[in-house]
Amino acid sequence: MKLDLTVLAIPAFIGGMAAEYAWQRTHPVDPGTRAGDYEFKDTMASLSMGLGSLVAPYVSKALLGPLTKRGKAGKTVMTIAIGATAATTALDVVRKLRSDDFGAAGVADWDTRALQQTQSPAAPSVKPVLQRITGRVGAIAVASTALVVATEWGARTAGDNVFARSPLDLGDSAVVATLAVLGWDFIYYWNHRFDHEVRWMWAMHEVHHSSERYNLSTALRQPWGDTMTLYIPYSLLALAGVRPKHIMNARAINLIYQFWIHTEAVRTVGRLERFLNTPSHHRVHHGTNSEYLDRNHGSILIVWDKLFGTFEPENAQPIYGLTTNVDTFNPLRIASHEWVDMFKDVASANTWPERWSYLLRKPGWAYAQRRARLAKAA
């Protein structure tokens, strides 16, 4: 059985939170003036999400594993995806034929009486009904297709499978272990950046940003749905000859490092701020201030942000949470609300480019589209 260093680190996580809480008690401030202070319901929500993230991989393997084996389950979901896609396309054509714009095409402005005679009295009500039906079937098509793609991608890019096909084997050494950590850190930067720039990935990742508090318990507020998204595979390291055990250790080191940077107790670490990701840099990442959005994606190193133009120093006090907060401590609601909202948006779309844009474009684009749609309906 493979030893997961993150599980071994759980006592250190608990000790770190206890030490931070003790520091807060010895450095009191006026209630409500320090976002790092622990609040019982928020902390329990974060710990629940953390525990759920340990169980989620086993649950997803049991539920989604059959989809990758090309058996009955996989064929069923593929059939649903193809059928729903075909049905949505057909309904799009029907809606176009029934639309007022289509009925008016080619009719002279002066011939309004002829136009009125060709329109069914039921047409105004038929169009919204077709819109709702098309939207729901379209959402099923997108969801089932995304599920097939994500599970197949995950299976094909698993580290053990890729390493078995690689002609390279770098062996075991401190140099290889270090290269694994640096390689993971580089790939993590891009995946973390995509977490913020692709809504499909944001639906999974925004769980981690949902707390309006910022303390060590926030580090444990982890998502449950990472198997439902697409990532640049860390198994690229296996393709380069890094053994899977070094890749798994690099993952654990990456996660363990990120724990301590979720605090307001440490203001600066001096010259190390230049190249390491620190509490100051990561507070910026969790800030909803306009200048802080989508900044400082690094894990251990901050140099990637400086190289690729996403670095922002901490100047103003960050305001934590989401641009629109979820306002709940229910772990199920925290884990699912963005997925639900995303597919509601997909169901509201009228074309295939718009449907897939709600998954693949930036979250800000999707939210702007929703505001415009709601304003138009008001």
C-alpha positions as CSV (number, residue, x, y, z in Angstrom):
1,M,0.0,0.0,0.0
2,K,1.3,3.4,-1.0
3,L,2.1,5.7,1.9
4,D,0.5,9.2,1.5
5,L,2.5,11.8,3.3
6,T,-0.5,14.2,3.5
7,V,-2.2,11.7,5.8
8,L,0.9,11.4,8.0
9,A,0.9,15.2,8.2
10,I,-2.6,15.4,9.7
11,P,-1.3,15.7,13.3
12,A,0.9,18.5,12.2
13,F,-2.1,20.3,10.6
14,I,-4.1,20.0,13.8
15,G,-1.1,21.2,15.8
16,G,-0.6,24.1,13.5
17,M,-4.2,25.2,13.8
18,A,-4.0,24.9,17.6
19,A,-0.9,27.1,17.6
20,E,-2.5,29.7,15.4
21,Y,-5.6,29.8,17.6
22,A,-3.4,30.2,20.7
23,W,-1.5,33.1,18.9
24,Q,-4.8,34.8,18.2
25,R,-5.9,34.5,21.8
26,T,-2.6,36.2,22.9
27,H,-2.9,38.9,20.2
28,P,-6.6,39.9,20.5
29,V,-8.3,42.4,18.2
30,D,-11.8,43.9,18.2
31,P,-14.3,41.2,17.2
32,G,-14.9,41.1,13.4
33,T,-11.8,43.1,12.5
34,R,-9.4,40.2,11.7
35,A,-10.5,37.8,9.0
36,G,-8.0,35.2,10.2
37,D,-9.8,34.6,13.5
38,Y,-11.5,31.3,13.8
39,E,-15.3,31.1,13.6
40,F,-16.8,27.7,14.7
41,K,-19.2,27.1,11.8
42,D,-16.7,28.2,9.2
43,T,-13.9,26.0,10.7
44,M,-16.2,23.0,10.8
45,A,-17.2,23.6,7.2
46,S,-13.5,23.7,6.2
47,L,-12.7,20.6,8.2
48,S,-15.7,18.7,6.7
49,M,-14.5,19.6,3.2
50,G,-11.0,18.4,4.0
51,L,-12.3,15.1,5.3
52,G,-14.5,14.7,2.3
53,S,-11.6,15.3,0.0
54,L,-9.9,12.2,1.5
55,V,-12.9,10.1,0.8
56,A,-13.9,11.5,-2.5
57,P,-11.2,9.7,-4.6
58,Y,-12.5,6.4,-3.4
59,V,-16.1,7.3,-4.1
60,S,-15.3,8.7,-7.5
61,K,-13.3,5.6,-8.4
62,A,-16.2,3.3,-7.4
63,L,-18.7,5.5,-9.3
64,L,-16.7,6.6,-12.3
65,G,-14.2,3.7,-12.7
66,P,-16.6,1.6,-14.7
67,L,-16.9,4.4,-17.3
68,T,-13.3,3.9,-18.3
69,K,-13.5,0.2,-18.9
70,R,-15.5,0.4,-22.1
71,G,-18.2,-1.8,-20.5
72,K,-21.9,-1.3,-20.3
73,A,-21.7,1.8,-18.1
74,G,-19.3,3.6,-20.4
75,K,-21.3,2.7,-23.5
76,T,-24.5,3.9,-21.8
77,V,-23.1,7.4,-20.9
78,M,-21.6,7.7,-24.4
79,T,-25.0,6.8,-25.9
80,I,-26.7,9.4,-23.8
81,A,-24.1,12.0,-24.8
82,I,-24.6,11.3,-28.5
83,G,-28.3,11.0,-28.3
84,A,-28.7,14.2,-26.3
85,T,-26.4,16.1,-28.6
86,A,-28.4,15.0,-31.7
87,A,-31.7,15.8,-30.0
88,T,-30.5,19.3,-28.9
89,T,-29.3,20.0,-32.4
90,A,-32.7,19.0,-33.8
91,L,-34.6,21.1,-31.2
92,D,-32.4,24.1,-32.1
93,V,-33.6,23.8,-35.7
94,V,-37.2,23.5,-34.6
95,R,-36.9,26.5,-32.4
96,K,-35.4,28.5,-35.2
97,L,-38.3,27.5,-37.5
98,R,-40.9,28.4,-34.9
99,S,-39.3,31.7,-34.0
100,D,-41.0,35.0,-34.8
101,D,-37.9,36.2,-36.6
102,F,-38.0,33.2,-38.9
103,G,-41.7,33.7,-39.6
104,A,-41.2,37.3,-40.4
105,A,-38.4,36.6,-42.9
106,G,-39.3,37.6,-46.4
107,V,-42.6,39.2,-45.4
108,A,-43.0,42.8,-46.5
109,D,-43.5,45.4,-43.8
110,W,-46.9,46.3,-45.2
111,D,-48.2,42.8,-45.3
112,T,-48.7,42.4,-41.5
113,R,-52.2,40.9,-41.9
114,A,-50.7,38.0,-43.9
115,L,-48.1,37.5,-41.3
116,Q,-50.7,37.4,-38.5
117,Q,-52.7,34.8,-40.5
118,T,-49.7,32.5,-40.8
119,Q,-48.8,32.5,-37.1
120,S,-50.5,30.0,-34.8
121,P,-52.2,31.5,-31.7
122,A,-50.1,29.1,-29.6
123,A,-46.8,30.2,-31.1
124,P,-45.9,32.6,-28.3
125,S,-46.2,29.9,-25.6
126,V,-44.6,27.2,-27.7
127,K,-41.3,29.0,-28.1
128,P,-40.6,29.2,-24.3
129,V,-41.6,25.6,-23.9
130,L,-39.2,24.5,-26.6
131,Q,-36.5,26.7,-25.1
132,R,-36.8,25.0,-21.7
133,I,-36.9,21.5,-23.3
134,T,-33.9,22.3,-25.5
135,G,-32.0,23.8,-22.6
136,R,-32.4,20.8,-20.4
137,V,-31.5,18.3,-23.1
138,G,-28.6,20.5,-24.1
139,A,-27.4,20.5,-20.4
140,I,-27.6,16.7,-20.4
141,A,-25.6,16.5,-23.6
142,V,-22.8,18.8,-22.3
143,A,-22.7,17.1,-18.8
144,S,-22.5,13.6,-20.2
145,T,-19.9,14.5,-22.8
146,A,-17.8,16.3,-20.2
147,L,-18.1,13.3,-17.9
148,V,-16.9,10.9,-20.7
149,V,-14.0,13.2,-21.7
150,A,-12.9,13.8,-18.1
151,T,-12.9,10.1,-17.0
152,E,-11.3,8.9,-20.2
153,W,-8.6,11.6,-19.9
154,G,-7.9,10.7,-16.3
155,A,-7.6,7.0,-17.1
156,R,-5.3,7.5,-20.0
157,T,-3.0,9.9,-18.2
158,A,-2.6,8.0,-14.9
159,G,1.0,8.1,-13.8
160,D,1.5,4.3,-13.5
161,N,0.2,3.7,-17.0
162,V,2.3,6.5,-18.6
163,F,5.5,5.4,-16.8
164,A,5.0,1.8,-18.0
165,R,5.0,3.2,-21.6
166,S,7.9,5.5,-21.2
167,P,11.3,4.4,-22.5
168,L,13.0,6.4,-19.7
169,D,13.7,5.6,-16.1
170,L,15.6,8.2,-14.1
171,G,15.8,5.9,-11.1
172,D,15.9,6.9,-7.4
173,S,18.1,9.7,-6.2
174,A,17.8,13.0,-4.4
175,V,18.3,14.8,-7.7
176,V,15.3,13.0,-9.2
177,A,13.2,13.6,-6.1
178,T,14.0,17.3,-6.3
179,L,13.3,17.4,-10.1
180,A,9.9,15.8,-9.3
181,V,9.1,18.6,-6.8
182,L,10.1,21.3,-9.2
183,G,8.3,19.7,-12.1
184,W,5.1,19.3,-10.1
185,D,5.4,22.9,-9.0
186,F,5.7,24.1,-12.6
187,I,2.7,22.1,-13.8
188,Y,0.7,23.0,-10.7
189,Y,1.1,26.7,-11.6
190,W,-0.5,26.2,-14.9
191,N,-3.3,24.0,-13.6
192,H,-4.0,26.4,-10.8
193,R,-4.1,29.3,-13.2
194,F,-6.5,27.4,-15.4
195,D,-8.6,26.7,-12.3
196,H,-9.3,30.4,-12.3
197,E,-9.5,31.0,-16.0
198,V,-11.7,28.0,-17.1
199,R,-15.1,27.8,-15.5
200,W,-15.3,24.0,-15.7
201,M,-12.2,23.9,-13.5
202,W,-13.3,26.9,-11.4
203,A,-16.5,24.9,-10.5
204,M,-14.2,22.5,-8.7
205,H,-11.7,24.9,-7.3
206,E,-13.8,27.7,-6.0
207,V,-14.7,25.5,-3.0
208,H,-11.2,26.4,-1.7
209,H,-12.0,30.1,-2.0
210,S,-15.4,30.0,-0.5
211,S,-14.5,30.9,3.0
212,E,-14.6,34.6,4.1
213,R,-12.0,33.7,6.8
214,Y,-8.3,33.2,6.2
215,N,-6.6,30.8,8.6
216,L,-4.9,27.4,8.6
217,S,-8.3,25.7,8.5
218,T,-8.9,27.3,5.2
219,A,-6.1,25.3,3.7
220,L,-8.0,22.1,4.4
221,R,-11.2,23.4,2.6
222,Q,-10.5,21.2,-0.4
223,P,-12.7,20.3,-3.4
224,W,-14.4,16.9,-3.9
225,G,-14.7,17.0,-7.7
226,D,-11.2,17.1,-9.2
227,T,-11.7,13.9,-11.1
228,M,-14.5,15.7,-13.0
229,T,-12.2,18.2,-14.7
230,L,-9.3,18.2,-17.2
231,Y,-5.8,19.0,-16.1
232,I,-2.4,19.2,-17.7
233,P,-1.3,15.7,-16.5
234,Y,1.4,15.5,-13.8
235,S,2.2,12.2,-15.5
236,L,4.2,14.2,-18.0
237,L,6.9,13.7,-15.3
238,A,6.4,9.9,-15.6
239,L,6.9,10.2,-19.4
240,A,10.2,11.9,-18.7
241,G,11.3,8.9,-16.6
242,V,10.3,10.1,-13.0
243,R,9.0,7.1,-11.1
244,P,5.4,7.3,-9.8
245,K,6.5,7.2,-6.2
246,H,8.5,10.4,-6.6
247,I,5.5,12.0,-8.3
248,M,3.2,11.1,-5.5
249,N,5.7,12.4,-2.9
250,A,6.1,15.6,-4.9
251,R,2.3,16.0,-4.8
252,A,2.3,15.5,-1.0
253,I,5.1,18.0,-0.5
254,N,3.3,20.5,-2.6
255,L,0.1,20.2,-0.5
256,I,1.9,20.2,2.8
257,Y,3.8,23.3,1.9
258,Q,0.7,25.1,1.0
259,F,-0.8,24.5,4.5
260,W,1.3,27.1,6.3
261,I,0.7,29.9,3.8
262,H,-3.0,30.2,4.8
263,T,-2.5,32.5,7.8
264,E,-2.5,36.1,8.7
265,A,-0.2,35.5,11.7
266,V,2.9,35.7,9.5
267,R,3.2,39.0,7.8
268,T,6.5,38.6,5.9
269,V,9.4,36.2,5.7
270,G,11.9,38.8,4.5
271,R,14.1,38.1,1.4
272,L,12.4,34.7,0.9
273,E,9.4,36.6,-0.4
274,R,11.4,37.1,-3.6
275,F,11.2,33.5,-4.8
276,L,8.9,31.5,-2.4
277,N,5.2,31.6,-2.2
278,T,4.4,33.0,1.3
279,P,1.4,33.9,3.4
280,S,1.6,37.4,2.0
281,H,1.6,36.3,-1.6
282,H,-1.2,33.8,-1.0
283,R,-3.4,36.2,0.9
284,V,-3.4,38.2,-2.3
285,H,-4.5,35.0,-4.2
286,H,-7.5,34.6,-1.9
287,G,-8.5,38.3,-2.1
288,T,-11.5,39.5,-4.0
289,N,-10.1,43.0,-4.4
290,S,-10.1,43.8,-8.1
291,E,-6.4,44.1,-8.3
292,Y,-6.0,40.7,-6.6
293,L,-8.3,38.6,-8.8
294,D,-6.5,35.7,-10.6
295,R,-3.1,36.5,-9.2
296,N,-0.3,34.6,-7.5
297,H,-1.1,31.0,-8.6
298,G,2.2,29.5,-7.5
299,S,2.5,26.7,-4.9
300,I,6.0,26.5,-3.5
301,L,7.6,29.0,-5.8
302,I,6.3,32.5,-6.7
303,V,8.8,32.8,-9.5
304,W,6.4,31.3,-12.1
305,D,4.0,34.2,-11.4
306,K,6.7,36.7,-11.9
307,L,7.8,35.0,-15.1
308,F,4.3,34.7,-16.6
309,G,2.8,38.0,-15.5
310,T,0.4,37.0,-12.8
311,F,2.3,38.3,-9.7
312,E,0.8,41.0,-7.5
313,P,2.3,42.1,-4.2
314,E,0.2,42.5,-1.1
315,N,-0.6,46.2,-0.6
316,A,-4.2,46.7,0.5
317,Q,-5.8,44.3,3.0
318,P,-7.4,41.4,1.1
319,I,-11.1,40.9,1.3
320,Y,-11.6,37.1,1.3
321,G,-14.2,34.9,-0.2
322,L,-15.9,34.9,-3.6
323,T,-17.0,37.8,-5.7
324,T,-20.5,36.6,-4.8
325,N,-20.3,34.6,-1.6
326,V,-22.2,31.4,-1.2
327,D,-23.5,32.3,2.3
328,T,-23.7,28.8,3.7
329,F,-21.7,26.5,5.9
330,N,-23.3,23.4,4.5
331,P,-20.5,21.3,2.9
332,L,-22.8,19.7,0.3
333,R,-23.9,23.2,-0.8
334,I,-20.4,24.5,-0.8
335,A,-19.2,21.6,-3.0
336,S,-22.0,21.6,-5.5
337,H,-23.4,25.1,-5.9
338,E,-21.1,26.3,-8.7
339,W,-21.7,23.0,-10.7
340,V,-25.4,23.6,-10.4
341,D,-25.2,27.2,-11.4
342,M,-22.9,26.3,-14.4
343,F,-25.3,23.8,-15.8
344,K,-28.3,26.1,-15.2
345,D,-26.3,28.6,-17.4
346,V,-25.7,25.9,-20.0
347,A,-29.5,25.2,-20.0
348,S,-30.2,28.9,-20.7
349,A,-28.0,29.0,-23.8
350,N,-29.4,28.9,-27.4
351,T,-26.4,27.7,-29.4
352,W,-23.6,25.1,-29.1
353,P,-20.8,27.7,-28.9
354,E,-22.6,29.5,-26.1
355,R,-23.3,26.2,-24.2
356,W,-19.7,25.2,-24.3
357,S,-18.5,28.7,-23.5
358,Y,-20.2,28.4,-20.1
359,L,-17.8,25.6,-19.4
360,L,-14.7,26.7,-21.2
361,R,-14.5,30.4,-20.9
362,K,-13.6,32.5,-17.9
363,P,-16.0,32.5,-14.9
364,G,-16.2,36.3,-15.2
365,W,-17.6,36.0,-18.7
366,A,-20.3,33.5,-17.6
367,Y,-21.3,35.8,-14.6
368,A,-21.6,38.8,-16.9
369,Q,-23.7,36.8,-19.3
370,R,-26.0,35.7,-16.5
371,R,-26.4,39.3,-15.2
372,A,-27.3,40.5,-18.7
373,R,-29.8,37.7,-19.1
374,L,-31.5,38.3,-15.8
375,A,-31.6,42.1,-16.5
376,K,-33.2,41.4,-19.8
377,A,-35.8,39.2,-18.2
378,A,-36.6,41.7,-15.5
